[in-house]
Amino acid sequence: MHSSPAHKITLLLILLSIVISVKGQSAENQLNKTENWVDSVFKSLSITDRINQLLVLELDAATISHAEIPGALGGVLIRSAGPASHIQAYNYIQNRLLLPALVFDKIDESLGIALDSIPPLAGNMAIGAVAEPHLLYQAGQALASQARLLGISVLLMDSVHLEAADELHWRRKELMQGMVDGGLQASMPMVQYDSAGFLQSLSAPGLRLIAMSEQTLPKFHERLQKSVAVGQTDLEMVYAKCREILSIKYQAGLDINRRLKKEMILSELNSAKFNLLRQELAVASITVVKNDQQILPVFTLTNKKIASLCFGQKSNAAFEKSLDLYTQTDHYRIPYDAHYKEYAELWTLLTEYDLVVTALFEDDFLNSDQSNTGHFTLFMQWLRESGKSVNIYFGDPTFLRTLPFLLEAPTQIICYDNGDFNAFLAPQVIFGGREVNGSLPVDLSASLTTGFGISLPGLGRFAYTLPEAAGLNSAQLGIIDSIATAGIRSRAMPGCQILVAKDNQVVYQKSFGYHTYDSLREVRNDDLYDLASLTKVSGALPCLMKLYEEGKFDLDAPLGTYLKYYKRGNKKEITFREILAHQAGLVAWIPYWKSAIKKNGKYRRKTMDDKVSEKYPYEIAEGIYLHKDYKKKIYKQIKKSELGEKKYLYSGLMFFLFPDIIEAISGEKYMDYLYNNFYKPLGANTLTYHPVDNFALSRIVPTEYDSLFRHAQIHGRVHDEGAAMMAGVSSNAGLFANANDLAKLFQMYCNYGEYGGTRYLKEATVREFARCQYPENENRRGLGFDRPMPRPVVNGNTAVSVSQSSFGHTGFTGTFAWADPKYKLVYIFLTNRVYPTRENTRLYEQNIRTNIQQVIYDARE
């Protein structure tokens, strides 16, 4: 909003930097067109109207309908509350003038159009910290684009921090060049004049425009008439300046009056391209000023206990959620002015952590009792001496001069804004989701001077950004919302999580609906779903891949090689390659639970009990405990099952055996091997068996009401009956996760074995397991992985646009995960379509999952 009072009189010095782009005609012809138009208009204007071309009238949009607007004006400076009122005022003014006026706006303490509800591209301090010229040039172009949408022709720039030091002058040049190339007349800061200087300024050398209020205009005209009468004003010089203004108007497209269309402009002003630039400028401004212990970026997540600490009256949700995206983090908060006892108790808790990420918000500190912050000072000294903290300061860094002890922290990051925007971005820098090269725009201490900053590389972990950052269209991806909402409305599912990653960046992550149809708990991004058969490619498979590339697991060895129990019998010759490709001739499935139930519905001996004991230690549903040796019965049934022709038939039988095989080869417990080699280093902490051991039941989405076997609502325990009878741990089913953590694993697959700066698997290994193994047998499968049909069809197992190098899997509960290395796309869809019954097949009938996948490919720009 413009801050000038109504009677404030200002002389605006305009820096003329006109760049004329001519397409299809010579510069001379263009010049002739300009001169012809200027001559024609000049002759039609009265003496007063010619002089009025050098005037800028300051008007308030709220009272515009009562304003006395002259017939001609050089320009207007509209004071308004927002873009809608600006547009209305613009159209009102231009319709009442003989000739459209230049419209001015100010850039004061932030880089953006001075209208509220249009967020600035960046604050002055942040712009002063950006070290990437191309971003500043783009910012200038973006400002020009926003201004032109609003009919603004001239921006008045007064950026204090861009003038602060010689090192920063190049930033002004980049911004100005971007604005001029974007079609704006960019000006220098305003020069102040008193009323006595008005008339002299008309005749002074150089082009000057006089800005005045509506109330001042009559007095000016009165003085002007007297000045002309006595020859005090040089009319020839005034006329020459009038012609210059008319030339500028022609170049600005003001030879005709154009009305602004509010709806279109408001939509464009908040478009993704501007939001993306805001994000890029914010990231580029983040400044690492201390990294003495080389903590940043945090590389190792395995067995690292991490806490966050927000100082102030309340925690910052954006900051904490962003940290949680990378790894499990325990969150604490404390007021700056807390008592010693509170700080001491907190310190005792934090000593148990390997890393403490602290967030200090300037606004919160200013709102605290600053006379009682001695304990805060002592606490920060404790943290500094511990050597395990990362301090992030959000706000004007000059404030840190009053708290010099904060600058002594061995690891220090500065963000230049207090809002949620930067609070969400900062953790991405800490964990290597983004690289930063920001530098200080001001001096903070003898060692932390203007231009200083430590470049921090990215590690290749996920960045969380807008679709346009990866070449996808936000509006097109919005169709996903409609498909998901329609599916919930038709009761194809109670709710779902959807994630899309492109180029190692999460560009779409949303949750829809509720845990159940009673609509009591909304699905959140951090809730856990039963992955069902996604377990096949998320559990044992990465372990087998690792053992394979280490030469410990032979894909073409017969089953009995690693399980002596299978050295005899009808399955002794089938190979692991055939098993993983569903080419071994195995039956599709066995209803194991039926063998545990008598005809009268009661459980057979040595199967289940209603009390926990040494013999019945595994709770598979509330009040139902599994016998400790029951999985032997399952193994026996698998061994005795029939073996058919070796052709493609999807079968999960052997996936019950893989955990034992992995333990036999590796010498480690299956879950330990899986977690330590994959889930923990990935930061995929929700990817787990037995979720109720570590997560609140309220965060776990329920599945089916089991009316046949467990006679209970399945919630927090695996839905699949066979996996349940393996004590919840098999590689057929049993895993739970949220979309974000599952996506980390699939991004590793999509990158052919690498994620976050760590190589988990060799590229050749992933390619071998992902390729089609038996194409001659009309079997599209890889090893464990599903693949698209050789000739994709609408309503097939994937969208028609996926590449033939893509792979993934689906799950009985409605889950879907897919990686496409060719297009660098990862797509995760989690739901519980089996609630309350598996008889609900609307998810498949409506092709919801593959329709969403096709939208993703259609969104590529």
DOVODREN-977051 format. One record per residue (C-alpha): residue in one letter; x, y, z. Coordinates in steps of 0.02 Angstrom, whole numbers, plus 32768, in hexadecimal, padded with zeros to 4 digits. Example, Ala and Ser with C-alpha at 12.3 -4.5 7.8 and 13.67 -1.06 7.14 Angstrom:
% DOVODREN-977051
A82677F1F8186 S82AC7FCB8165 
% end
This chain:
% DOVODREN-977051
M800080008000 H804280AF7FD7 S807B81098073 S807B81BD8031 P7FFA822E8087 A7F7D82878017 H7FD383308021 K808582F0800D I80DA83457F7A T816782E77F28 L81CF82FE7E8E L81F382597E37 L8294824B7DD5 I827C81CD7D49 L830E816E7D01 L82E981557C49 S832C80AF7C0A I82C2807F7B75 V82EB7FE17B19 I82857FD27A7B S82747F237A35 V82457F26797E K82027E8B7927 G81E97E89786C Q82117F437850 S82A77FB6785E A82CE802478F4 E82BD80BB7880 N820B808B7850 Q81E080727906 L8228811D7930 N81C3816D78A6 K8125811C78EA T814B815E7997 E816F820E7958 N80D2821178EC W806681DE797F V80BA825D79F4 D80A482EA7974 S7FED82C0795C V7FC582B77A16 F802D83517A43 K7FD083BE79C8 S7F2983877A0F L7F5583B97AC1 S7F3684637B0F I7FC384C27B66 T7F8184887C10 D7F7483D37BD6 R802683DB7B93 I806684187C3B N7FFA83977C94 Q805E830E7C3B L80E983367CB8 L8078831A7D4D V805A827D7DB5 L7FBC82837E1D E7FB6821E7EBD L7F0881D57ED5 D7EB881637F56 A7E5A80D07F09 A7DDB80D47F96 T7DA181857F6A I7DC681847EB0 S7D1181A17E7D H7D13824B7ED5 A7DB982857E8B E7DC8831A7E17 I7E2B82D17D88 P7E6C83487D01 G7E5783227C49 A7F0D82F17C32 L7F9782B27CA3 G8046826F7C90 G802D81EC7D16 V7FD081B17DAF L800C81637E51 I7F7C80FC7E94 R7F7580DC7F4E S7F0E803E7F66 A7EF67FAD7FDF G7F077F237F61 P7F097EF07EAA A7E4C7EEE7E97 S7E387FA27ED0 H7ED07FD37E67 I7E827F887DCB Q7DDC7FDF7DEC A7E3480867E09 Y7EA1806F7D6E N7E0C80537CFC Y7DAD80E57D4B I7E3D815F7D33 Q7E70812C7C83 N7DBD81377C46 R7DB481EE7C7D L7E5582297C2D L7E6B82687B7B L7F0881FD7B71 P7F3881697BDF A7FB081967C6B L804F81407CA1 V802C80DF7D41 F80B180E27DCA D80CF806F7E5B K815380657EE4 I81C97FDE7F1D D81F380097FCF E82307F89804E S820E7EED7FE8 L82217EB67F36 G816E7EB87EFB I80DF7F227EC0 A80A37F8F7F50 L7FF77F427F5C D7FC47ED07FE9 S7F887E1F7FC2 I80137E157F41 P80A47DC77FA1 P814B7E187F79 L81CA7DB57F18 A82477DCD7FA5 G82737E438031 N83007EC0801C M83767E61808E A83547DBF8030 I83767E127F88 G84197E547FCF A84497DA27FFC V84267D527F52 A84C97D2D7EF9 E84817CEC7E55 P84757D757DCF H83F97D177D63 L837C7D0F7DF2 L83867DC97E0F Y836F7DEA7D56 Q82D87D767D57 A82967DD47DEF G82A07E767D8D Q82457E287CFB A81C17DE17D70 L81A57E8C7DBD A81907ED47D10 S81157E4B7CE4 Q80AE7E697D82 A80B17F247D67 R80797F177CB2 L7FE97EA77CE5 L7FAF7F357D56 G7FCC7FBA7CD2 I80647FFE7D30 S80E7804C7CC0 V816580937D3C L81A980487DDC L81F880BA7E5D M828380597EB1 D82CA80827F5C S83297FE87F97 V839680198029 H83F57F768038 L84207F727F81 E847D80157F9C A84D37FE1803D A857A7FAA7FF8 D85DE7FA77F58 E85D17EE97F55 L85157EF67F3E H850A7F767EB0 W850A7EED7E2C R84677EAD7E74 R84137F547E4D K84537F4B7D9B E840E7E9C7D80 L83657ECD7DC7 M835C7F6D7D62 Q838F7F157CC3 G830A7E917CDE M82867F177CF9 V82B87F7B7C60 D82C17EDF7BF3 G82167EB37C37 G81CF7F547BF2 L81D37FC87C89 Q821980757CA4 A828180597D41 S82A580F27DAC M832581297E2B P82EE81567EDC M827A81EB7EF0 V82BD829D7F05 Q8260830F7F7D Y822883C07F4C D81C484447FA9 S813684A87F5B A81A785387F2D G820D84C57EBD F817D848E7E50 L818685127DC8 Q824385177DC0 S8245845B7DA5 L81DD846E7D08 S826684D17CB4 A82FA84747D01 P836584077C8D G8337834F7C85 L829182FA7C8B R8235830C7D30 L818482E37D5E I812C833C7DEB A80C582D07E61 M803B83247EC2 S7F9883047F1A E7EEE832E7ED4 Q7EE283BE7F51 T7F85840B7F15 L7F5A84087E5B P7EED84A87E56 K7F72850D7EB0 F7FF584CD7E37 H7F8F85027D9F E7F7285AE7DEC R802D85C87E07 L805185827D5A Q7FE286027D02 K803C86907D5A S80E586457D31 V80BC86347C77 A807586E67C72 V811787337CB4 G818886C27C4C Q81CC86657CE2 T81A585BB7C96 D81FD85887BF5 L816C853D7B92 E81DE84FC7B08 M823F84947B87 V819C845A7BD5 Y815984277B2A A81F883C57B04 K81E183667BA7 C8129834A7B7C R815E82FA7AD9 E81D782887B38 I814A82507BA9 L80DA822F7B14 S816581C77AC5 I817481607B64 K80B881457B65 Y80BD81057AB3 Q8149808B7ADC A80E580537B74 G804F80297B06 L7FE680BB7B43 D7FBB80F77A94 I7F1480A27AB4 N7EAE808D7B52 R7EAA7FDA7B90 R7E387FA17C1C L7E7B7F297C9F K7E1B7E887CB9 K7E177E647D73 E7DFA7DA87D78 M7E817D7F7CFB I7F007DF37D4D L7EE27DB77DFE S7EFA7D047DC6 E7F9A7D2D7D68 L7FE37D937DF8 N7FDB7CF97E67 S80127C807DE0 A808F7BF57DFB K811B7C4B7D9C F811F7CDA7E1A N810F7C657EAF L819E7BFB7E6D L820E7C937E5A R81E57CC87F0D Q821C7C1C7F47 E82BB7C1E7EDF L82EA7CCA7F20 A82C87C957FD3 V83367BFA7FC3 A83BF7C5B7F6B S83C17CDB7FF7 I83D67C5E8086 T84837C7F80CC V84F17C048129 V85687C6F8190 K85B17BE78200 N85D47B2E81DF D866C7B17824E Q86497A618274 Q86147A3581C3 I856A79FB8201 L85137A408166 P84CA79F68100 V849979698175 F84D278CD8119 T84B77837818B L840B781481D1 T842677628210 N8416775882CD K841A781582DA K83A2785A835C I83697907832A A8305798D8384 S82C37A368350 L82AF7AC983C5 C82457B63839F F825F7BF98410 G81C17C5D8430 Q81117C48846E K80DE7BC983EB S812C7B48837B N813D7B6782C0 A80D97AE28265 A81287B0381BA F81D77AF08202 E81AF7A508261 K815179FF81D0 S81E17A23815C L825C79CF81D2 D81E9793881E1 L81ED79218124 Y82A578EF8130 T82AE788781CD Q825D786A8275 T8270790682DF D823379288390 H81F479DA83A4 Y82067A4F8439 R81E27B068458 I820A7B8184E2 P81EB7C3C84FA Y82847CAC84F0 D825A7CEF859D A82417C4485F0 H82827C2686A0 Y83267BCF86C6 K82CE7B3086FF E82747B1E8658 Y83167B3585F8 A83717ABA8669 E82EB7A358652 L82EF7A4F8597 W83AB7A418593 T83A2799B85EE L832E79598567 L8398799A84D8 T843779478516 E83EE78A384D6 Y83F178E28421 D847A78DD839F L843E797C8348 V83D27A0F8380 V838D7A8482FC T835B7B2A834B A82EA7BAD82FC L82F37C608339 F826C7CD582F6 E828C7D8F8306 D81D47DBB831F D81C27D4083AE F825A7D878404 L821C7E3A83F4 N81757E04843D S81C87DB384D4 D81FE7E048576 Q82AA7E39853D S82DA7E6C85ED N82D07DB58620 T83367D5B859C G83D27D368601 H83A77C7E860E F83917C788550 T84437CBB8540 L84847C3485B5 F84237BAC855C M846B7BE084B3 Q85187BD68500 W84F37B238537 L84BD7AF78486 R85557B4B843B E85CA7AEA84AC S85717A468488 G85A77A5383D2 K850A79FC8393 S84957A898366 V84647ADF82C4 N84217B8F82E3 I83AA7BDF8265 Y837D7C968278 F82E27CD98220 G82DA7D96820C D83407E3281EF P83F57DFD8210 T84277EAA8250 F83C47E7C82EB L844A7DFB8311 R84C47E898335 T84647EA283D7 L84797DE88401 P852F7DC883CF F85367D258432 L84C37CD783B0 L85457CF7832A E85C07C8E838D A85607BEF8367 P85CC7B758304 T853F7B518288 Q84D27BE48256 I84567C0281C9 I83FE7CA781A6 C83567CB6814F Y83147D64812F D825D7D4D8153 N81F57D1981E9 G816A7CC48188 D813B7C108166 F81867C1980B8 N823B7C1E80F2 A82157BB08189 F81E37B258110 L827B7B3E809F A83047B438124 P82FD7A898154 Q830F7A5E809B V83B87AB480A0 I83EB7A5B8141 F83CA79AE80FA G841079CD804D G836E79DC7FED R83AE7A817FA8 E84547AD87F8D V846C7B8C7FC6 N84E77C167F9B G84A27CAD7FF8 S85147D36803B L84FD7DBA80C0 P84B37E608084 V84F57EBB811F D85847EB3819C L855B7E52823A S86057E48828C A86BD7E5C8267 S86C27DB18216 L86117DA981D0 T86157E358151 T85B17E6680B8 G85C27DE7802D F85F67D5780A0 G859C7CB28093 I85C47BF8808F S85887B987FF7 L852F7AF98027 P85167A6B7FAA G847A7A037F9C L847E79497FBD G83F679127F46 R837078F77FC9 F82C279307F9D A82A179E97F88 Y81EC7A1A7FA5 T81B77A987F24 L81397ACF7EA2 P81137A677E06 E815B7AEE7D95 A82077AD47DE2 A82087A2A7D8C G81B17A5C7CEC L81027A277D20 N80667A917D17 S80107AB77DBD A7F667AD47D6E Q7F6E7A2D7D13 L7FA179D17DB1 G7F0A7A207E04 I7EA179A17DA5 I7EE579207E21 D7E8179787EA9 S7DE179637E45 I7E0078AA7E23 A7E2878857ED9 T7D9378E87F19 A7D1E78937E9F G7D5F77E87ED5 I7D3C78107F8B R7C9178547F62 S7C6677B27F06 R7CA4774F7F9D A7D2E76FB7F3B M7D9A771F7FD4 P7D8A77818076 G7E2877E68053 C7ED677E08008 Q7F8578288000 I7FD178597F59 L8084788B7F36 V80DC78B97E95 A819878D37E87 K81F179107DEC D82AC79287DD9 N82C978FC7E90 Q824C79817EC6 V81A579637F1A V813179D27EB6 Y808879917EF0 Q805F794B7F9C K7FAC794C7FD8 S7F3578E78042 F7E7B78D98024 G7DE4789A8083 Y7DE07840812A H7E2077A3817D T7D7177598177 Y7CC677888132 D7C9077CF81D9 S7CFA786781AC L7D417877825C R7DFA78848230 E7E3D78D58194 V7ECC7881813A R7F7078DE8158 N801278D080F8 D806A787D818A D7FE877F481A6 L8017773F8183 Y7FC176C98109 D7FCB760C80F9 L803375F3805B A7FF47542803A S805474F67FA6 L80C175907F92 T811E7534801C K815E74BD7F95 V81C875457F45 S81E675AD7FE2 G821775258060 A827A748D802C L829F74C87F7B P832075507FA1 C837674D38016 L837D744F7F8E M83C074D07F13 K844C74FE7F8A L847974497FAD Y847274267EF2 E84EF74AE7EC5 E856074737F53 G856573C77F03 K850A73767F95 F846473557F3F D845672FA7E99 L83B873217E37 D83C972837DD1 A83E8720F7E64 P835F71917E90 L82F371B27F29 G834A71307F94 T83F271897F86 Y83C671FD8016 L833971998067 K836870E48089 Y82B270BD80AD Y829170D07FF2 K831F70627FB1 R829C6FDD7F91 G81EC6FE67F50 N8199702D7EB5 K81E770DA7ECB K829D70A97EDC E82C870DE7E29 I826F71857E1D T82E5721A7E1E F82DB72BF7E78 R82D573197DD1 E823872B77DA6 I81EE72D57E52 L820C73917E50 A81C873A17D9F H812C733A7DCA Q816172B97D49 A817D72237DBB G80D371CF7DAB L80A271F07E5F V7FEC71FE7E91 A7FAF72B07EA9 W7F8C72A77F64 I7F5B72387FF5 P7ED372678074 Y7F4172398109 W7EC472778188 K7E4771EF815A S7EB87167819E A7EB771BE8247 I7DFA71BB825B K7D8A71288284 K7CE0710E8236 N7C8F715682D2 G7CF271F782B9 K7D6A71DE8349 Y7E2671E18335 R7E85713C8328 R7F04710683A8 K7FAF715B839C T7F6D71E5832D M7F1C7273838F D7EF0729E8442 D7E95732D8496 K7F2173498514 V7FD5737D84FB S805673008539 E810072BA8512 K80B272428496 Y803D72C7844E P80A67366844A Y806973BC83AA E7FCB742683AF I7F8074248300 A7EDE747C8332 E7E9974BC83D4 G7E8D74268449 I7ECF73A983C9 Y7F7E736183E0 L7FDE72F68365 H803F72598393 K80FB7274838D D811771E58311 Y808371FF82A0 K80EA723B820C K812C718881FC K807C715581CC I807E71DA8144 Y8125719C8103 K80DF70EC80FD Q804771238099 I80B67181801F K812570E98006 K809170767FE8 S803970EC7F70 E802470B97EBC L809D70EF7E35 G805671177D8B E809771477CE0 K812371C67CDB K80C4725A7C9A Y809673037CE0 L802772F87D79 Y803473777E05 S805D731C7EA6 G809073587F52 L80BB72AE7F9B M817772B87F9B F817973697FDF F814F73198087 L81F972C38080 F826B73548050 P8285739A8101 D82CD72F18137 I833A72EB809B I837D739980BD E83A4736B8171 A83FB72CC813A I846A732680BA S848E73C7811A G849C737F81C9 E842E740D8208 K83797419823C Y830F744581A5 M82C974E781EA D8372751F822C Y83C175038183 L8333755E812B Y832A75F281A1 N83E6760C81B5 N841075FF80FC F837C765D80B5 Y82F376AC811F K835E770381A3 P83DD7751812D L834F778580B9 G82F877DD8149 A825F77728124 N822A775C81D8 T8172773681BA L81A076A88144 T818C761E81C4 Y8142757B81FC H80D9757C829B P80B076378295 V80527633833B D80F976188391 N813576C68362 F80A2772E8329 A7FFF77668375 L7F6B77028338 S7F1877A58304 R7F9E77BB827F I7F80770E8233 V7EF376FF81B6 P7E80766881D6 T7E5A75E88150 E7DD575608147 Y7D5F751881C7 D7D95746181C3 S7CF373FF81D8 L7D3E735681A9 F7DDF733E8209 R7E0473BF828F H7D5173FE82A6 A7D9274AD82C8 Q7DB275558279 I7E66754F823B H7EBE75EA8277 G7F7975FC8291 R7F9B7548825D V7FB474FC81B3 H7F1874DD814C D7F59744680ED E7F2A73A7814B G7FC573478115 A803973D2814E A7FD973DF81F1 M7FF97326820F M80B3734781F5 A80A973B9828E G8094744E821B V813E743C81C8 S814C73F58119 S818174398072 N80D774128029 A8082749A8092 G809874EC813A L80EC7593811B F809D763A8146 A80D676E88113 N80A1779580DF A80B577CD802B N814B783C804F D81B777B28098 L818577318016 A81B277B17F91 K826577BA7FD4 L827B77017FB2 F822D770F7F05 Q829577A87EDD M832E773F7F05 Y82ED76BE7E89 C82C777477E09 N837B77867E1D Y83B676D37DFE G83F476B87EAF E842777657EEE Y83D277E17F61 G840D786F7FD1 G84C3785F7FA1 T84C877A67FCF R84CE77147F56 Y846376897F9D L846876177F06 K84CC760D7E66 E847876517DCB A848D75AB7D72 T843275537E00 V839875C07DF8 R839575B47D3B E839D74F67D44 F830F74E87DC0 A82A575697D64 R82B5751F7CB5 C823774A87C69 Q827773F77C8A Y820B73877C1D P81C473EE7B8D E81BC73547B1F N813B730A7B97 E80CA73A57B92 N810373CC7C42 R811D74887C5D R816774757D0C G821374A17D49 L825F74527DE4 G81E1747E7E6A F81AF751C7E0C D8117752D7D9F R812F75837CF8 P80BD75D67C79 M806D756D7BF3 P80D975607B56 R805175C07AFB P7FFC762C7B80 V7F41763E7B70 V7EC476B37BC0 N7E8A766C7C67 G7F1E75F67C6D N7F9175DA7D00 T7FE476857CE5 A7FC377287C8B V7FE1771B7BD0 S806B779F7BD5 V80E477467C4B S818877107BFE Q81BB765B7BE4 S824A76787C5D S81CF769A7CEA F81A376207D74 G814576137E18 H80BD75B07E6F T800D75B67EB3 G7FBE757C7F56 F7F1A75277F81 T7EE775B47FF7 G7EE976297F61 T7F9D76647F68 F8008768D7ED1 A80BF76C17EBD W811A76DE7E19 A81C6771C7DE1 D81EC77587D32 P82A877787D1A K829277B67C68 Y822678487C9F K826F784E7D51 L81C2783B7D9B V818A77E67E3B Y80D077D07E61 I808A77917F06 F7FD277707F2A L7F9E772C7FD4 T7EED77048009 N7E8176878069 R7DFF765A7FE8 V7DDD75B8804B Y7D8B761C80D8 P7D1375DB8111 T7D1575498096 R7D807505800A E7CE474F17FA2 N7CF575AA7F76 T7D4575AB7EC8 R7D15765B7E91 L7DCB76927E97 Y7DF276197E0A E7D5076357DAB Q7D7076F17DA5 N7E2A76DA7D7C I7E5077617DFC R7F0877367E13 T7F37772C7D5C N7ECC77C37D2E I7F2E78297DAC Q7FD077E37D67 Q7F9F781B7CB8 V7F7C78CB7CF9 I803078D37D35 Y807478AC7C88 D7FFA79257C38 A803B79AE7CAC R80E879AB7C5E E810B7A537C0A 
% end
